[in-house]
Structure formats: C-alpha cells, structure tokens
Amino acid sequence: MDLHLKGKVIILTGGFKGIGKGIALRLAREGAIPVVINRADGAQEEFDREMSAITGDYRTYLMDLNDTDDIAPIVEEVAKDYGHIDGLVNNAGRNDNLDLDTTSWREFEQSLHGNLTHYFELAHRCAPWLRKSKGSIVNISSKTALTGQGKTSAYAAAKGAILGLTREWAAALAKDDVRVNAIVVSEAWTPLYAKWITTFGDEAAQKAQLEKITSRIPLGHRMTNVDEIANTVAFLLSDCASHTTGQWEVVDGGYVHLDRALA
C-alpha cells in the first residue's frame, strides 16, 4: 500500500533507539524525510549507519528536550529549509519510576516537564505549518495512563496528559484538517525495556519475568515489536487515515482491553 508519504517532512523526537528509531526507519522507507531530535546518547553513529542504508534525505538535531526553548529555532530552521512540515511524532520520554511515597513535588514537576512539556512546545511550534500542509500529529503514550503501574506517578500523569492533549488538539485543529492521534504502548521490546528486565536478577529470573508478562498478552503471548508500532504510526501520518482523528490506538496484542483470562 502506498502511504503517499514521499517527500513529507516529519519531525520526530527520540529517534535514535527503540520505538523512535523504528518509526524513523519506516518513514524513510516510505520516502518521507525524517527530522530526528535526540539527545546526545552515543547512539547516533549506529542510527546514521542504518538510516544511510535507506536514504540520505534525513536530518538530525542533538538537544536535550528539557531545554524547551531550544525547540523553536529547530522548527523554524526546518520550515525555512524545506518550506513545509507535514507531520510530527512526539515520542521521546522515560519511565523514571517516581512513586507516590518517595517522590517530592519538585521531582514530580521535573519529571512532568521532561516527559510532557516538549510535546506541547513541538505541537505549538509546528501547528502553523501543519495547518498549511493539512498534516498530522501522532503522540506516543503508554498503558500506564490507562492501567496504572503502582510505582510511577509522574510518568503516568504525563502519559495521561498526553492522551488528553491528543483529544484537545484534535478538536482544536479539526477545522484546519489537521489530524491528531495517539499510540498507547504496552509491552514493547525496546533497549529500555531490556534494561528494565535485567533488574529482576540473573538470566533465569529475567526469563521467568518475561514469561510472566507475555503469558498475559492474549494475541500470540508475545511482546509487541517496534515495527508493529512504527507501521501504525506511518499509517496514522498518511492520507490512508484521512478520516481518523482524536483516537488512542492501542497496539498491544489485546493486553489492555481484552480479558487476560484469555491468555
């Protein structure tokens, strides 16, 4: 299926690893021009190698998204150089496990800033250009916004706010034919997830924890892979989803919404 993304300029945050990299590579394969904003985390060389095997028409910016004032100049430069911005994928974020009992309000607020504010600022800065192109926004959220996790108050709050903003922006931009949707990620195998699994102990303990998790996923009893999320993002950015807006797409093998007794 031709998604008609060729030549479309798509700004993407957190694109060097995991879900973000999967999205960037998929967009490149569709002929889009990914503009990736990522902190300097040592992953750019590998990212460039994989991206260059697909296309030379992409761009990267190194910045810490906590430095929110640095976002506007990047958007302005991209718009000036390309003349259009056609899509935005807000992806960057981190589950920092700041719980109710041990987290101060200052730590809570700092976490909200790191996981939420850049979503707003990028949408704010890109909106005028997306109106011109009748483009699309895809926000990456998390199951914690819908299910809770019991130990990550700040992250859950940010991801819940992202779902609320998805509906709000969809309503605000509907008259301009700009679509806004969200992906809700549950159990997806990424470098961050792999690092988290190591906290459960030795190899046998890690395997047992993974089996416990995957046994509760109704469809296939397996983790969601990065490509499955990237495929859905590409679809939502494309005109194949031309009448889809304000939606929370849960790509998780039925983990959140199906009775886990099915597993």
N, C-alpha and C positions, 0 to 999 in steps of 0.2 A: 504494500500500500504506500503510495506517495503521500507523505505528510505535508508537502508543499512548504518545507522549512528552508529550502535552498536560499542562501543569501540573507537569511534573517539573523539579525544581531540579537543575541540572547545573553544578558548579564546573569552570572551565576556565582553565588558565594560558596566558599568551602569546597572547591572543586578538585583539589589535588589528590584526595583519598576517598575511599569508600563510596557512599552513595553519590556524592558530588562528582567524583571522577567518572563513575558510571554514566551519569547524566551528561557530562561534558563530552565523553567519547561517543555516546549515542547521538547527541546533537550534531557532532562533527560528521558522523556517518550519514546523517540526513542532509548534509550540505549547509547546515547553519554555521554561523560564526560565533563560537563561544567566547565570551569575555569573562574570564575567571578572576575573581577576587579572593585571595587566600593569604593567610599569614605565612611568614617565612618559617616553615616547619621541617625543612630538609627533604620534602617530597617533590619539589619542582622538577628535578632532573629526570626522575622516572616518569612523571606526568608528561613532560615535554617529549620524551622519547616515544611514549605511546601515542600522544596526540600527533606528533610529526609523521608517524607512520600512516595517518589517515589524511591529514591536511596541514597546510602551512598557514591557513587563514584562521588564526585564532589569536587571542591576546590574553596576557596575564598581568595582574597587578598585585604586588605584595603589600599588604597592610593588615594591621590589627583592627578588626571591626569594632573593638571597644573605643577606638579613636574615631568616633562617629563623624566628626567634622571633616575628615579626610574623604568621605564618600562623595560629597557633592562635586569636587573637582574631577573625580574619576568619571562620573556620569557625564559631566559637561564635555570632557575630552572625548569620550566615546561618541557622544552625539555629534560633536563637531567633526570628528574624523570620518565617521561613517554616514552621517546625515540622517540616521534613523536608529531607533531602538525598538525592537519588535517583541521582546519578551524579557521577563525577569523571573529567576528562580531563586527564592530565598531559602537557602539550605543550611548555612553554617550554624552550628550550635553544639553544645556539650552538656551531657547529663553529669552534673557535678555533685550529685548525691547530697545536697544540703537539706537536712531533715528538719522536722519541726522542733525537736528538743534541743539540738545543739547549735542551731544557726541563729546568729544575731540579725536584727532587721537590716543592719548595714550590709552584711554578707548577702542577705536575701535580695536587697535592692541592687547590689553589684551584679549578682547572678542574672536578675531580670534584665539589666542593661546589656549584659554580654550575650544573652540569648534572644532578646526581643527588639531592642531599640533599633538595631541596624535593619531589621525587617521593615520597620516603619520608614526610616530615612531613605532606604533604597526605593521603596514604593513611592514615597513623596517626591523624590527627585526624578524618578523615571516616568511618573504619571503623565506629564505634559507630552512626552514623546510617545508613550503608549496610546494616548488619545489620537495622535496623528496617524499612527500606524494601525490603529484598531487591534492592538496587541493583546498580550495575555500575561497574567501573573500566576505562578504556582508557588505556594508556600509549603515547605516541608514541616510537618508537625510530628507528634508522637502519640502512641497509645496511652501514655501517662496522662494526657489531657482528658481521656475518656474513662480510663480504668483506675487511675491512681497507681502508685507503686509502694507507698508507705514510708519512703525514705528520701524523697526528692521534691520537697515542697516548692522550691524556687523554679526548678526546671518544669515541673508540672504546671505551675502558674503561667510560665512563659508560653508553653505549648498550648495551653488552653486559650490564652490571649490570642495566639496566632490563629486558632480556629475562629474566634470571634471576629478578628480583623478580616479574615477571609470573607466572611459574610458581609461585614460592613463595607469593605472595598468593592465587593461585587455589586452591592446596592448603589454605592456612590458612583461607580463607573459604568453601570449598565446603560445609561443614556448615551454614553460615548462608544458603545460596542466594544468595551474592554472587558474581557472575561477574567475572573479571579477564582481559583480553586486551590484546594489543599490536598496533600497526600499525608495520610496518617500511617506512620511506620511503626510496626510492632517488633517482631523478632527477625531482624535482617542481619545477615552475616557481613560484618564490616571489620576493619582493623580495630576500631574502638571496642566493638563487641568481643572480638577475640582477646583483647587485652583484659576486658572485664572478666571473661571466663577464667583467666589464669588466677584470679583472686580466690577461687574456690579450692585451691590446693594443688596436689600433684596431678599427673596425667589421668589417673583413674578417677579422681574426684571431678576433674573437669569434664570428662566423658560422661559421668553419671549426671552431672548438672545439665549438660546439653541434651541428653536423652530425656530427662525430666521435662525440659522445656518443649522439645519437639514432639513429645508424646501428646501434648495438649493442643497441637496445631492440627485442626481437622483435615485440611487438604494436603495429603501427602506426608503428614508427620515430619515435616522438614522446615528449615528456615526459609524465609523469603530471600531470594538472591538480588543483588544490586541491579542486575539487568532488568528484572521484572519491575522494579521501581522506576528505573530510567525509561523503560518503554512507556509506562503510564504517564510520566512527566512529558515526554515528547508528544504523546497523543494529545494531552491537555493543552499544550502550547500550540498545537496545529489547528488548521481550519477544519480538520475532521471532527473536532469537538466544538464546532462553531455555535452550538446552542446549549453549551454546558457551562454554567457559572454558579458560584456560591456553593459548590459541592465539597464535601470531605470524602475523598476516595480512600478507602481503607484497603491497602494492598498487603494482605497478611495471611492468606490461606484460611480465612474464617476465624482466626484466633480471637478477635474481639467480639464479633457479633453472633457466632454460632455457639450452640451449647457444647461445652468442652467434653461432655459425656459422649459426644460423637466420636471422640478420639479413643 
